[in-house]
């Protein structure tokens, strides 16, 4: 037991010398990869969040206040304002029948695409774990006889 302790105590100063073996041990004894948990790009993340919000507003608008009048079931000679009141007109303010409503498909597709693009930007910009540094991938040793 005393012999083991003596060998360990004497080996420490020898390993602490600044030689090629000590440098190699020091170099390869440390972690080779450094990770960070910072957001990759805060500007990209928050720009994506703004696009998601804008796309959502466009989708809601296409389903509510930006609806279009649906004349597909009407006579081809029927005109808005002359024969039918536009979609969303208050029936108490007009004498004409009110046209049926349909969603604004163009605005809805635009909102979906903008929201999807913003979501992709948020996913890319908000990555949390990144590899910052990778250490050496080879070990060289010189052996003399």
DACORWO-V439921 format. One record per run of one state. SS is the DSSP state (@ for helix, = for strand, . for the rest). FROM is the first residue (numbers start at 1). TO is the last residue. If there is no record, write none. Layout:
SS_FROM_TO / SS_FROM_TO
//
This chain:
._1_1 / @_2_15 / ._16_19 / @_20_29 / ._30_32 / =_33_36 / ._37_41 / @_42_63 / ._64_67 / =_68_70 / ._71_79 / =_80_80 / ._81_83 / =_84_85 / ._86_90 / @_91_93 / ._94_96 / =_97_98 / ._99_99 / =_100_102 / ._103_104 / @_105_125 / ._126_129 / =_130_134 / ._135_145
//
